[in-house]
Amino acid sequence: MTVRGADGLVEATLDPAGALVGLRLDERTRQQPADRVAEEILATVRAARAELLRKVTEATVELLGADDPGGQALLNSYGGGRLTAP
């Protein structure tokens, strides 16, 4: 799962378990204060994790249903909340 930050300065790639496995910084980051770049990295990684959780939840509900305990356990392993049907 790869997500690009809002201003395009940062691109973060997560593996299926949600671990950060890639980080690409646009050359424009060199003109930015380090704390702004750090904030953008963290925001982009959070957005990627939220998108991964959304997709895992959607797939789990579709395959197992919203009331499946195994599906809920899977979602919990991603740090998610309750399964809900879309």
MARBA-3410 file (N, C-alpha, C, O; in Angstrom, 1 decimal):
86
0.8,-1.2,0.0,0.0,0.0,0.0,0.9,1.2,0.0,1.7,1.4,0.9 ~ 0.8,2.1,-1.0,1.6,3.3,-1.1,0.6,4.5,-1.1,-0.4,4.5,-1.8 ~ 1.0,5.5,-0.3,0.2,6.7,-0.2,1.1,7.9,-0.3,2.2,7.9,0.3 ~ 0.7,8.9,-1.0,1.5,10.1,-1.2,0.9,11.2,-0.3,-0.4,11.3,-0.2 ~ 1.7,12.0,0.3,1.2,13.1,1.2,0.5,14.1,0.4,0.6,14.2,-0.9
-0.3,14.9,1.0,-1.1,15.9,0.4,-0.4,16.9,-0.5,-0.9,17.2,-1.6 ~ 0.8,17.3,-0.1,1.6,18.2,-1.0,2.6,17.5,-1.9,3.4,18.2,-2.6 ~ 2.6,16.2,-1.9,3.5,15.4,-2.8,4.9,15.3,-2.3,5.7,14.8,-3.1 ~ 5.2,15.8,-1.2,6.6,15.8,-0.7,7.1,14.4,-0.2,8.2,14.0,-0.3 ~ 6.1,13.6,0.2,6.4,12.3,0.9,5.5,11.2,0.3,4.4,11.4,0.0
6.1,10.1,0.1,5.4,8.9,-0.3,5.8,7.7,0.6,7.0,7.4,0.7 ~ 4.8,7.1,1.2,5.1,6.0,2.2,4.5,4.7,1.7,3.4,4.7,1.2 ~ 5.3,3.6,1.8,4.8,2.3,1.4,4.8,1.4,2.6,5.8,1.3,3.3 ~ 3.6,0.8,2.8,3.5,-0.2,3.9,3.3,-1.6,3.3,2.8,-1.8,2.2 ~ 3.8,-2.6,4.1,3.6,-4.0,3.7,2.2,-4.4,4.2,1.5,-3.6,4.8
1.7,-5.6,3.8,0.3,-6.0,4.2,0.1,-6.0,5.7,-1.1,-5.9,6.2 ~ 1.1,-6.1,6.5,1.0,-6.0,8.0,1.0,-4.6,8.5,0.8,-4.4,9.7 ~ 1.2,-3.6,7.7,1.2,-2.3,8.1,2.6,-1.7,8.5,2.7,-0.6,9.0 ~ 3.6,-2.5,8.2,5.0,-2.0,8.5,5.5,-1.1,7.4,5.2,-1.4,6.2 ~ 6.2,0.0,7.8,6.7,0.9,6.8,7.9,0.2,6.1,8.9,-0.2,6.7
7.8,0.0,4.7,8.8,-0.7,4.0,9.5,0.2,2.9,10.4,-0.2,2.3 ~ 8.9,1.4,2.7,9.4,2.3,1.7,9.1,3.7,2.1,8.0,4.0,2.5 ~ 10.0,4.6,1.8,9.8,6.0,2.0,10.5,6.8,0.9,11.7,6.7,0.8 ~ 9.8,7.6,0.2,10.4,8.4,-0.8,10.1,9.9,-0.5,9.0,10.3,-0.2 ~ 11.2,10.7,-0.6,11.1,12.1,-0.3,11.4,12.8,-1.6,12.4,12.6,-2.3
10.5,13.8,-1.9,10.7,14.6,-3.1,11.9,15.5,-2.8,12.2,15.9,-1.7 ~ 12.6,15.9,-3.9,13.7,16.8,-3.7,13.4,18.1,-3.1,14.2,18.8,-2.5 ~ 12.1,18.5,-3.2,11.6,19.8,-2.6,11.8,19.7,-1.1,11.7,20.8,-0.4 ~ 11.9,18.6,-0.5,12.0,18.5,1.0,13.3,19.2,1.5,13.4,19.6,2.6 ~ 14.3,19.3,0.6,15.5,20.0,1.0,15.3,21.5,1.3,16.1,22.1,2.0
14.3,22.0,0.7,14.0,23.5,1.0,13.0,23.7,2.2,12.7,24.8,2.5 ~ 12.7,22.6,2.8,11.7,22.6,3.9,12.4,22.5,5.3,13.5,21.8,5.3 ~ 11.9,23.1,6.3,12.5,22.8,7.7,12.3,21.4,8.0,11.3,20.7,7.7 ~ 13.3,20.8,8.7,13.3,19.4,9.1,12.1,19.0,9.9,11.5,17.9,9.6 ~ 11.6,19.9,10.8,10.4,19.5,11.5,9.2,19.4,10.7,8.3,18.6,10.9
9.1,20.2,9.6,7.9,20.1,8.7,8.0,18.8,7.9,7.0,18.2,7.7 ~ 9.2,18.4,7.5,9.3,17.2,6.7,9.0,16.0,7.6,8.3,15.1,7.2 ~ 9.5,16.0,8.9,9.1,15.0,9.8,7.6,14.9,10.1,7.1,13.8,10.1 ~ 7.0,16.0,10.2,5.5,16.0,10.4,4.8,15.4,9.2,3.8,14.7,9.3 ~ 5.3,15.8,8.0,4.7,15.3,6.7,4.9,13.7,6.6,4.0,13.0,6.2
6.1,13.3,7.0,6.3,11.8,7.0,5.3,11.1,7.9,4.7,10.1,7.5 ~ 5.2,11.6,9.1,4.3,11.0,10.1,2.9,11.0,9.6,2.1,10.0,9.7 ~ 2.4,12.1,9.1,1.1,12.3,8.6,0.8,11.3,7.4,-0.3,10.7,7.3 ~ 1.8,11.2,6.6,1.6,10.3,5.4,1.6,8.8,5.8,0.8,8.0,5.3 ~ 2.4,8.4,6.8,2.4,7.1,7.3,1.1,6.8,8.0,0.5,5.7,7.8
0.6,7.7,8.8,-0.8,7.6,9.4,-1.9,7.4,8.4,-2.7,6.6,8.6 ~ -1.8,8.2,7.3,-2.8,8.1,6.3,-2.8,6.8,5.6,-3.8,6.2,5.2 ~ -1.5,6.3,5.4,-1.4,4.9,4.7,-1.9,3.9,5.6,-2.6,2.9,5.2 ~ -1.7,3.9,6.9,-2.2,2.9,7.8,-3.7,3.0,7.9,-4.4,2.0,8.0 ~ -4.3,4.2,7.9,-5.7,4.3,7.9,-6.3,3.7,6.7,-7.4,3.1,6.7
-5.7,4.0,5.5,-6.2,3.4,4.3,-6.1,1.9,4.3,-7.0,1.2,3.8 ~ -5.0,1.4,4.8,-4.8,-0.1,4.9,-5.9,-0.7,5.8,-6.5,-1.7,5.4 ~ -6.2,-0.1,6.9,-7.2,-0.5,7.8,-8.6,-0.5,7.1,-9.4,-1.4,7.3 ~ -8.8,0.5,6.4,-10.1,0.7,5.7,-10.3,-0.5,4.7,-11.3,-1.1,4.6 ~ -9.2,-0.8,4.0,-9.3,-1.8,3.0,-9.4,-3.2,3.6,-10.1,-4.1,3.1
-8.7,-3.4,4.7,-8.7,-4.7,5.4,-10.1,-4.9,6.0,-10.7,-6.0,5.9 ~ -10.7,-3.9,6.5,-12.0,-3.9,7.1,-13.1,-4.2,6.0,-13.9,-5.1,6.2 ~ -13.0,-3.6,4.9,-13.9,-3.8,3.8,-13.8,-5.2,3.3,-14.8,-5.8,3.1 ~ -12.6,-5.7,3.1,-12.4,-7.1,2.6,-12.9,-8.1,3.6,-13.5,-9.1,3.2 ~ -12.6,-7.9,4.8,-13.1,-8.8,5.9,-14.6,-8.9,6.0,-15.1,-10.0,6.1
-15.2,-7.7,6.0,-16.7,-7.7,6.0,-17.3,-8.4,4.8,-18.2,-9.2,4.9 ~ -16.7,-8.2,3.6,-17.1,-8.8,2.4,-17.0,-10.3,2.4,-17.9,-11.0,2.0 ~ -15.9,-10.8,2.9,-15.6,-12.2,2.9,-16.2,-13.0,4.1,-16.7,-14.1,3.9 ~ -16.2,-12.4,5.3,-16.6,-13.1,6.5,-17.9,-12.6,7.1,-18.5,-13.3,7.9 ~ -18.2,-11.4,6.8,-19.4,-10.7,7.4,-19.0,-9.9,8.6,-17.9,-10.1,9.2
-19.9,-9.0,9.0,-19.6,-8.0,10.1,-19.6,-8.7,11.4,-19.1,-8.1,12.4 ~ -20.2,-9.8,11.6,-20.3,-10.5,12.9,-19.3,-11.6,13.2,-19.4,-12.3,14.2 ~ -18.4,-11.8,12.3,-17.5,-12.9,12.4,-16.4,-12.6,13.4,-15.7,-11.6,13.3 ~ -16.3,-13.5,14.5,-15.3,-13.3,15.5,-13.8,-13.3,15.0,-13.0,-12.6,15.4 ~ -13.6,-14.2,14.0,-12.3,-14.3,13.4,-11.9,-13.0,12.6,-10.8,-12.5,12.7
-12.9,-12.5,12.0,-12.7,-11.2,11.3,-12.4,-10.1,12.2,-11.6,-9.2,12.0 ~ -13.1,-10.1,13.3,-12.9,-9.1,14.4,-11.5,-9.2,14.9,-10.8,-8.2,15.2 ~ -11.0,-10.4,15.1,-9.7,-10.6,15.7,-8.6,-10.1,14.6,-7.6,-9.5,15.0 ~ -8.9,-10.4,13.4,-8.0,-9.9,12.3,-7.9,-8.4,12.4,-6.8,-7.8,12.3 ~ -9.1,-7.8,12.4,-9.1,-6.3,12.4,-8.4,-5.8,13.7,-7.7,-4.7,13.6
-8.6,-6.4,14.8,-7.9,-6.0,16.0,-6.4,-6.1,15.9,-5.7,-5.3,16.5 ~ -5.9,-7.0,15.1,-4.5,-7.1,14.9,-3.9,-5.9,14.2,-2.7,-5.7,14.2 ~ -4.7,-5.2,13.5,-4.3,-4.0,12.8,-4.6,-2.8,13.6,-4.4,-1.6,13.1 ~ -5.1,-2.9,14.8,-5.3,-1.8,15.7,-6.7,-1.1,15.4,-6.9,0.0,15.7 ~ -7.5,-1.9,14.7,-8.8,-1.3,14.3,-9.9,-1.5,15.3,-9.7,-2.0,16.4
-11.1,-0.9,15.0,-12.2,-1.0,15.9,-13.1,-2.1,15.5,-12.7,-3.2,15.2 ~ -14.4,-1.9,15.5,-15.4,-2.9,15.3,-15.7,-3.0,13.8,-15.6,-2.0,13.0 ~ -15.9,-4.2,13.3,-16.3,-4.5,11.9,-17.7,-3.9,11.7,-18.6,-4.1,12.6 ~ -17.9,-3.2,10.7,-19.2,-2.7,10.3,-19.4,-2.9,8.8,-18.5,-2.7,8.0 ~ -20.6,-3.2,8.5,-20.9,-3.4,7.0,-20.9,-2.0,6.4,-21.3,-1.0,6.9
-20.4,-2.0,5.1,-20.4,-0.7,4.4,-21.7,-0.2,4.1,-21.9,0.9,3.5
END
